[in-house]
Amino acid sequence: MDNIKDLNTDENPDKSTEKLILKAAKDVFHRKGLAGARMQEIADEAGLNKAMLHYYFRTKDKLFEAIFSEECCGFFDKLADLINVDLPLLEKIEHFVENYTELLLKNSYIPAFIISEMHHNPEKIKHMFIDRIFSVKYKFLGDITTAVSLGLIKPVDPRQLIVNIIALCIFPIAARPMLTLMLEFNDKEYLDFIETRKKEVAKFIINSIKIN
């Protein structure tokens, strides 16, 4: 990575400083996004001076690219693995809903983080994720189209089905503060609700397309 000093071994003491900076930057970018974050704030979060921060990362954009690429590329790679699993469509939907919900639960800030940056830096996001997005999209579209043509499911617009699945998974994770307030959940009750919802969402989607 051209924005990070050349580090040859894990024993190099610079490695721990780099990790400290990346963790601090991750926390700040999650809270503020690229536009709102300041290098001084990241330095303060890491307990370093600003000159040391610039020694490792020349600009805020370079630091953001390192964080965003690591966080979101990893997320999309896991998403692609869920789409590419070799299962019949209805079983794949069950598998996807179960594991995508769990992935979101463990990375609840990612969707909002990506959406925020899509609004502020659409070209940057497009450049970083276009290959991953299209490979995932076309695989799922193809699976649905094939199932329709073989008479395995009802005729359905694959795009609508994909958006429905993703939206039903994302909403209760992204809206956790609202749901816990509205439904008076404590942490355990919320997690129990999500566990049950995995099955409810898969059943709802499958029943909507299954041929009786």
N, C-alpha and C positions, 0 to 999 in steps of 0.2 A: 504494500500500500504506500503510495508516494507521499502521503501526508504524515507518515509516522517515521520516526528515526529508525535507521537500520538496527535491528536487535538480533543478535546472532544466537543467543542462548537464553533459556528460561531463567538462568541464574543471574543474568544481567540485572542490576538493581533498577535500571531504567524501566524495565518491564512492569514492575509494580506501580511505578508512578504513572505510566501510560494507562494501566488498568484503573487506577484511581481517578484519573481525568475522565476516562470514558464512562465510568459509573456516575460521576458527578454530572457530566454533560447529559447523560441519559435522563437523570432525574429532572434537570432543568428543562430540557427539551420536551419532556412529557408534560411538564406544567405549563410551559410558555410557548412551545412551538419554535420554529426557526426565527420568525419575525420578532417575537417577544423576548427571546433569550439574549443575554449579554455575556461577552467573554469574561468580564469582571465577576459577574454572578457565578459563572461556572468555576472560575478560579477560587472564589470564596467557598463554594460548595466543596471543592476538593481540598481546601486548606492550603492552597498554593498562591504564589504571587502571579500576576498576569504575565510577567516576562517568562516564567517557567512554562506557563500554558502555551504561549506562542512558540517556545522552543520545541515542543512536541507537535503542535498543530498550528500551521501558519495563520489560518483564518477560521472564522466561525463556520463558514460553508463547508470547509474541508472536514471539520470536526463533526458537523451535522451529517455529512455524507457517510462517514464512518459508522456513526450510531444508527442512522436510518437504514443503511444497507444491512448491517448486522442484524438488527431487530426485525425489520420487515421482510427482508429476503428470506430469513429463516422461517418466518411465519408463512410466507407464500410457498416455500418449499414443502413445508408440512401439509399445507392445504392441497398442493399438487399430489402428494402421496395419497391423500384420502380420495381424491378423484380418480387416480390411476389404479386403485385396488381392483383386482380381477374378480368381480362379483356380478351376478345378475343385477339389473337396475334396481329392483325393489329392495334387495338386500344391500345394495350399495347405498341407497338412500338411508336405510337404518344405520348402517356403518358410518356414513358421513355425518348424520345428525348427532349421533352419540359422540363421535370423536371431535367434530368441529366445535360443538358446544363446550366440550372439555378443554379444547385448545383455547377458545375464547375466554373461558373462566380463568385460565392460567395467565392469559395475556390480555386482560380486559381493556387496557389502554390502547391496544394496537389499532382497532378500527377507527376510533376517534382521531388518533394520531395520523393515520393515513388520510382520512377524509379532510382533516384540517390542512395538511400539506398539499392535497390535491387542489384545494381552493387557492392556496397562496402560491404554489409552485407547480402548476399542472405539467409543464414541459419536463421539469426535473423528474417528477414521479413517473411520467410516461416513459422517459428514457430508461429509468432504473428497472421498471417492472413489465415492460411491454411483452417480452418473451414469455415470462412466467404467466402473465394474465391470459395471453392468447392460447397457450398450451392447455391451461386448465379449462378455459371456456370452451374450446373446440372439442375437447375430450368429452365433457359432460353433455354438450349439445349433440354430439354424435351418438352417445349412448341413448339419449332420450329419443332422438329422431329414429334410430334403428328400432327401438322398442315399439314406437308408434307404427312404423311400417310393417312390422311383424305381427301386429295385432295383439301385443302383449299388454299394452296400456291404452287408455282412451286417447283420442286425438287431443293434443295439447301443444300450445306454443312453448317450445323448450326454454325460451328466454324468460317467460313468465314463471315457469316452474322453478328455474334456477333462482330467480329473484325471491320467490316465495320461500324457498328453503332457507336461503341465506338470511333473509329478513327475520323469519321466525326464530332462527338460532341467535341472531345478534341482539334483537331487541331486549330480551330479559336480562342479558348481561350488561349492555350499555345503559339500561334504565334501572340498574340495581338500586341506586339511592331512592328513586321514586317508588319502586315496587316495595322496598322494605318499609317505607313510610306509609304508603297507601294500604298495604296488606298487613302492616304491623308485624313484620318478620324480624326475628333475631337472626344472627348469622347461621345458626344450625337450621332453622326453619327455611331460610332462603336457599341453602344448599340442598336440602331435602326437596324443596319445590323444583329446583333446576334438575335434579336427578329424575324426578317423575316426569318433568316436562320433556326430557329427551325422548322418552317413549311416546308421549302424547303428540309431539310434533311429527315424529316419524309416522305414527298411525294416521294422523290427520292428512298428511301429504299423500301417503300410499292409498288411503281410502278415496281420495279425490281423483286419482288416476287409474285405480285398479278396475279391471273389467269384471263385473259380477257374474 
